[in-house]
Amino acid sequence: RLRKLAETATALFDTVHTELALVFSKIATLVLSIVLLNHYIACIWYALATGAETGESTWLHAITNVDTGDLKYMYMLSFHWAICQFTPATQNISPANATERAFACAVVLLALVTFSSFLGRMTSAMTQLMNLTASRRQDDATLRKFMRDNKVSTSLARHIWSIYRHQIAAKEKKLQKRDIDSVVQLPTRLSVRLSAELYSPALQHMPVFAAAANLCADGVSSVCNFAISQRLGPRSQEIFHYNTPIDIAICSLQGSMEYRSTWSSWVSEVFVVEEFEWVCEFALWGKWVTKGTLISGSATSRLELNSNKLKDVVTQHCRPLLWKSLCAYVGMLANEVDLDSALDVVEDAAERKIHEGIAARAFAASGDDFDIDSWALSSRISSRFSLRT
């Protein structure tokens, strides 16, 4: 059971994702291990008394004014005795024969080693807990001393503290998948699963890949792993400029971004890019020049889907059905969307419905088992708007 407890504790630690929770989990595991050990000692202590020969004096005979038939109370008495061997607490039970005395000596020696180790680990855990916030507490103390020494007014101090806390929160960098490459080398199968879990919800916000997930889920997972990269950006970063060739689609994961379409030198329309919203989808299917400018309004985390990598993944790692479906989708998109007036963003719900309808029809048609030359199909699409060859 002790081995099983250790395995359970390890599995529990694997599910904890914050340092604070991990420290508390370790402390709880240490306490639980001491409780479990004392449970077994208490059971043996009670068994020594009940299993003694008739007429032999035991600790049960030595106690008075106690109903020895009450098993719950007898267990608590035994557990209390066991706990007291590990701590400097008091109790009124003592060994009454040689066997009990020998067992008590063995428990004291065990407690000497076990409890010393327990205290060492507990101290280490508490030190680790304090170190988690040591730097932050030192900065807090420095700022408070500055306020006190310079007699900063209360209203101004509140504003300074507000800015300080905001900047502390902004420093919390969100780790990306590539940040753990130096920590653990994942096999391809697990890397694909991890990428799918991280990026698939955002990728499926694009209607064509939402339809693809129902038909070729493995293919969408491969696209997440091999064709998508994650980027972090500061506030006020110009992600792309007007009238610039681009070969990636961009998705907002965190933070705010604004897209400013440019119809002329004096007319501009601003769109707020929502979470999981894709910009420049058309760049995936052919040569595309941006129709506006994309700027981050805050620190951002975004996904970039590369068109060349997308084609490589679909043709090399996915079933031919996915390639055929994408070709059908691009063909319908080129015929039904006015590319000259199309922007880099999906302007409204009505336009998104159009994309969803095209994707549904393309994948429904390709789902039928008919023979089609995907390369011939892509060649029939306008040269300006074709899957890259």
C-alpha distance (Angstrom), angle and dihedral (degrees) to the residues before:
residue distance angle dihedral
R1 . . .
L2 3.79 . .
R3 3.82 89.4 .
K4 3.79 89.8 49.0
L5 3.81 89.6 49.8
A6 3.81 90.0 53.7
E7 3.81 91.0 50.4
T8 3.81 90.7 48.3
A9 3.81 90.8 49.8
T10 3.81 91.1 51.1
A11 3.81 90.8 50.0
L12 3.81 89.1 49.2
F13 3.81 92.3 51.5
D14 3.83 89.7 51.6
T15 3.82 90.0 60.8
V16 3.82 94.6 50.8
H17 3.80 113.2 94.7
T18 3.82 103.5 179.4
E19 3.79 129.0 68.4
L20 3.81 92.5 -133.6
A21 3.80 93.1 53.4
L22 3.81 90.3 45.1
V23 3.81 91.9 55.3
F24 3.81 92.1 48.9
S25 3.81 89.9 47.3
K26 3.80 90.7 53.6
I27 3.82 91.3 49.6
A28 3.81 91.1 49.0
T29 3.81 90.6 49.2
L30 3.82 91.7 51.5
V31 3.81 92.0 50.9
L32 3.80 91.8 45.8
S33 3.81 91.7 51.0
I34 3.83 90.9 53.1
V35 3.82 90.5 48.3
L36 3.80 91.9 49.7
L37 3.80 93.0 48.1
N38 3.79 91.0 50.2
H39 3.79 90.3 48.7
Y40 3.80 90.4 61.1
I41 3.80 92.1 44.0
A42 3.83 90.1 51.1
C43 3.80 91.4 51.0
I44 3.82 91.8 50.7
W45 3.82 91.2 46.0
Y46 3.81 91.2 53.9
A47 3.80 91.9 43.7
L48 3.82 91.4 54.7
A49 3.80 89.7 57.4
T50 3.80 97.7 44.6
G51 3.80 93.5 42.5
A52 3.79 96.3 50.9
E53 3.79 119.7 117.6
T54 3.78 118.5 -90.8
G55 3.79 111.7 -84.7
E56 3.83 94.1 18.0
S57 3.79 114.6 127.5
T58 3.83 114.7 -116.4
W59 3.80 136.8 174.3
L60 3.82 88.3 -99.3
H61 3.81 90.2 60.9
A62 3.78 91.6 47.7
I63 3.79 96.8 58.8
T64 3.79 118.3 81.3
N65 3.81 136.8 -155.7
V66 3.80 90.8 26.0
D67 3.80 128.8 121.5
T68 3.79 101.6 -129.3
G69 3.79 90.2 -167.6
D70 3.81 92.3 67.2
L71 3.82 100.2 95.1
K72 3.81 94.8 -172.5
Y73 3.78 91.7 55.1
M74 3.81 91.6 43.3
Y75 3.81 89.5 53.4
M76 3.80 91.5 50.8
L77 3.80 90.8 49.1
S78 3.81 90.5 51.3
F79 3.80 93.0 45.0
H80 3.81 90.6 48.6
W81 3.80 90.2 52.6
A82 3.81 91.2 49.3
I83 3.82 93.2 49.2
C84 3.80 91.0 49.6
Q85 3.81 90.9 58.3
F86 3.82 88.3 62.3
T87 3.81 96.9 44.5
P88 3.81 137.2 38.8
A89 3.82 90.8 -106.1
T90 3.82 123.8 129.7
Q91 3.79 130.7 -117.3
N92 3.82 137.2 167.0
I93 3.83 99.2 -130.3
S94 3.79 123.3 98.7
P95 3.83 136.5 168.8
A96 3.81 114.6 -85.1
N97 3.83 101.9 -170.7
A98 3.80 140.7 30.2
T99 3.81 95.0 -94.9
E100 3.79 93.2 52.0
R101 3.79 90.7 44.9
A102 3.82 92.1 52.6
F103 3.80 91.1 47.4
A104 3.81 90.6 49.2
C105 3.82 90.5 52.2
A106 3.82 90.8 50.6
V107 3.81 91.1 49.6
V108 3.82 91.7 50.3
L109 3.81 90.9 52.1
L110 3.81 90.4 47.5
A111 3.80 90.2 48.1
L112 3.80 90.9 50.4
V113 3.81 91.2 59.3
T114 3.80 99.0 33.0
F115 3.79 98.7 46.1
S116 3.81 92.6 45.5
S117 3.80 88.5 54.7
F118 3.81 90.1 45.1
L119 3.81 92.2 52.8
G120 3.80 91.4 47.4
R121 3.79 92.7 51.9
M122 3.80 92.5 43.2
T123 3.81 90.5 51.6
S124 3.80 90.5 48.5
A125 3.81 91.2 50.3
M126 3.81 92.8 49.2
T127 3.81 90.7 47.7
Q128 3.79 89.5 51.0
L129 3.80 89.2 49.5
M130 3.82 91.3 53.1
N131 3.81 93.0 45.4
L132 3.80 91.0 57.0
T133 3.79 90.3 71.4
A134 3.83 100.6 23.4
S135 3.81 95.1 105.5
R136 3.80 92.4 45.2
R137 3.83 91.9 49.2
Q138 3.81 90.9 49.7
D139 3.81 90.6 52.4
D140 3.81 90.1 47.7
A141 3.81 90.6 51.8
T142 3.81 92.0 49.1
L143 3.79 92.2 51.1
R144 3.81 92.4 47.1
K145 3.80 91.1 50.1
F146 3.81 89.6 50.9
M147 3.81 90.5 51.6
R148 3.81 91.5 48.4
D149 3.82 97.4 44.2
N150 3.79 93.2 47.8
K151 3.82 96.5 37.8
V152 3.80 93.1 -128.7
S153 3.80 112.3 -165.5
T154 3.81 117.9 -103.6
S155 3.80 95.8 -117.2
L156 3.80 93.0 49.3
A157 3.81 91.5 45.1
R158 3.82 90.6 54.9
H159 3.80 90.6 53.7
I160 3.80 91.8 48.1
W161 3.82 91.6 49.5
S162 3.80 90.4 48.7
I163 3.81 92.0 53.1
Y164 3.82 91.0 44.2
R165 3.81 92.9 53.9
H166 3.80 91.2 45.3
Q167 3.80 90.9 53.3
I168 3.82 91.3 47.4
A169 3.80 89.5 54.7
A170 3.81 91.4 47.0
K171 3.82 90.5 55.2
E172 3.80 91.1 62.0
K173 3.79 98.2 104.1
K174 3.77 117.1 -153.5
L175 3.79 108.7 -130.3
Q176 3.78 119.5 -128.2
K177 3.77 130.6 -146.2
R178 3.80 92.3 -101.2
D179 3.83 90.2 55.9
I180 3.81 90.8 72.5
D181 3.82 95.2 49.2
S182 3.81 90.8 94.8
V183 3.82 90.7 47.9
V184 3.79 101.7 48.4
Q185 3.80 131.2 9.5
L186 3.80 105.1 -142.5
P187 3.81 120.9 -155.9
T188 3.79 113.8 -118.6
R189 3.81 93.6 -104.0
L190 3.81 93.0 56.4
S191 3.80 92.1 40.2
V192 3.82 89.6 56.0
R193 3.82 91.0 48.9
L194 3.80 92.0 48.7
S195 3.81 93.3 47.9
A196 3.79 90.9 48.7
E197 3.80 91.5 51.6
L198 3.81 91.9 48.1
Y199 3.80 101.7 40.6
S200 3.81 109.0 18.7
P201 3.85 95.7 85.0
A202 3.81 89.6 55.4
L203 3.81 94.2 41.7
Q204 3.79 92.1 51.4
H205 3.79 89.5 56.0
M206 3.80 83.9 77.6
P207 3.83 103.2 82.2
V208 3.81 95.8 -134.7
F209 3.81 92.5 56.6
A210 3.80 92.6 42.5
A211 3.81 86.2 59.8
A212 3.82 90.8 42.8
A213 3.82 91.7 54.4
N214 3.81 90.2 61.5
L215 3.80 92.2 51.0
C216 3.82 105.3 30.0
A217 3.80 109.9 17.3
D218 3.82 91.7 163.3
G219 3.79 90.0 53.6
V220 3.81 92.2 53.2
S221 3.82 89.5 50.4
S222 3.80 89.8 52.7
V223 3.79 90.8 50.2
C224 3.81 89.2 52.7
N225 3.79 92.0 52.4
F226 3.80 102.9 40.1
A227 3.82 106.4 26.5
I228 3.82 105.7 34.9
S229 3.79 126.8 77.5
Q230 3.80 129.1 -179.2
R231 3.79 123.5 -132.1
L232 3.79 134.4 -171.1
G233 3.80 120.6 -149.1
P234 3.81 136.5 -173.0
R235 3.76 126.1 -123.6
S236 3.82 117.6 -73.8
Q237 3.82 92.8 17.1
E238 3.80 115.3 156.0
I239 3.80 101.7 -134.7
F240 3.79 93.4 -175.1
H241 3.80 135.6 -8.8
Y242 3.77 133.0 -134.0
N243 3.82 117.6 -80.3
T244 3.81 95.2 14.3
P245 3.83 123.8 139.6
I246 3.79 109.2 -117.2
D247 3.81 134.7 -177.7
I248 3.81 101.6 -174.7
A249 3.80 136.8 76.4
I250 3.81 115.5 -138.4
C251 3.81 128.0 -147.9
S252 3.80 126.2 -168.4
L253 3.82 113.1 -129.0
Q254 3.78 101.9 166.1
G255 3.77 136.2 0.3
S256 3.79 130.2 26.5
M257 3.80 128.4 -64.2
E258 3.80 130.9 -179.2
Y259 3.79 126.1 -153.8
R260 3.80 116.3 -155.2
S261 3.77 114.4 -164.5
T262 3.81 116.1 -153.3
W263 3.77 116.7 -147.6
S264 3.79 93.7 164.6
S265 3.78 140.1 -18.6
W266 3.82 91.1 -79.6
V267 3.85 104.2 31.1
S268 3.83 121.8 73.4
E269 3.81 132.9 162.1
V270 3.82 122.5 -156.8
F271 3.83 124.1 -144.9
V272 3.80 123.9 -173.8
V273 3.81 109.6 -135.3
E274 3.80 107.9 -136.0
E275 3.80 127.4 -150.5
F276 3.85 112.2 -70.7
E277 3.81 90.6 9.2
W278 3.82 114.4 139.4
V279 3.80 125.1 -137.1
C280 3.83 124.6 -160.7
E281 3.81 98.0 12.8
F282 3.81 88.2 158.1
A283 3.83 89.1 65.6
L284 3.82 88.2 70.2
W285 3.81 93.9 63.1
G286 3.77 104.1 41.6
K287 3.79 148.1 -24.5
W288 3.77 107.7 -37.1
V289 3.79 135.3 -178.5
T290 3.79 118.2 -160.4
K291 3.79 118.1 -107.3
G292 3.79 95.1 -157.1
T293 3.80 146.8 -1.7
L294 3.81 128.5 -78.1
I295 3.83 116.9 -151.9
S296 3.81 130.2 176.4
G297 3.79 115.3 -125.4
S298 3.81 92.8 -163.8
A299 3.78 139.8 1.1
T300 3.78 104.2 -50.1
S301 3.77 143.2 -163.1
R302 3.79 114.4 -155.9
L303 3.80 142.0 169.6
E304 3.79 123.9 -128.5
L305 3.80 120.1 -158.2
N306 3.80 110.9 -161.9
S307 3.82 116.5 -144.7
N308 3.82 96.0 -147.3
K309 3.80 92.7 48.2
L310 3.80 89.2 46.7
K311 3.78 91.9 57.0
D312 3.81 91.6 46.0
V313 3.81 91.9 51.2
V314 3.79 95.0 46.1
T315 3.81 93.9 47.8
Q316 3.82 97.9 40.2
H317 3.82 107.7 30.0
C318 3.81 105.6 27.2
R319 3.78 137.7 65.5
P320 3.83 116.7 -87.6
L321 3.79 88.3 -116.5
L322 3.81 90.9 71.1
W323 3.81 91.8 52.7
K324 3.81 91.1 49.3
S325 3.79 91.2 48.5
L326 3.80 92.7 50.6
C327 3.79 90.8 48.7
A328 3.79 89.8 51.6
Y329 3.80 90.3 48.2
V330 3.80 93.0 50.8
G331 3.80 91.5 47.6
M332 3.81 92.3 52.6
L333 3.81 91.8 42.8
A334 3.81 91.8 52.8
N335 3.80 91.5 50.3
E336 3.80 98.2 44.3
V337 3.82 104.1 37.2
D338 3.79 124.6 70.9
L339 3.81 100.4 -130.3
D340 3.79 94.1 -170.5
S341 3.81 92.6 62.7
A342 3.82 97.6 31.6
L343 3.80 116.7 112.8
D344 3.78 129.4 -147.8
V345 3.82 90.3 -104.9
V346 3.81 132.7 55.2
E347 3.78 99.7 -104.9
D348 3.81 101.7 -155.1
A349 3.81 146.8 -16.0
A350 3.79 92.1 -83.4
E351 3.81 92.4 58.5
R352 3.80 90.4 46.9
K353 3.81 89.4 52.9
I354 3.80 88.6 54.7
H355 3.82 91.1 53.8
E356 3.81 91.3 46.4
G357 3.79 91.5 50.9
I358 3.81 92.8 49.3
A359 3.80 91.1 48.6
A360 3.81 92.6 49.0
R361 3.81 92.4 50.2
A362 3.80 93.3 45.0
F363 3.79 94.8 51.9
A364 3.80 93.1 40.8
A365 3.81 90.2 54.1
S366 3.79 93.5 45.1
G367 3.78 90.2 47.5
D368 3.79 88.4 68.0
D369 3.76 110.9 90.1
F370 3.78 100.6 -115.3
D371 3.77 128.9 139.0
I372 3.79 112.7 -109.4
D373 3.78 131.9 161.1
S374 3.79 103.4 -130.7
W375 3.78 92.8 -162.4
A376 3.80 90.8 52.2
L377 3.79 89.0 49.3
S378 3.80 92.9 51.9
S379 3.79 90.2 48.1
R380 3.81 89.8 59.0
I381 3.79 89.8 58.5
S382 3.78 115.9 92.2
S383 3.79 112.0 -85.8
R384 3.78 89.7 -122.1
F385 3.79 92.3 57.5
S386 3.78 112.6 34.9
L387 3.74 137.7 118.1
R388 3.78 106.7 -88.0
T389 3.80 114.3 -96.7
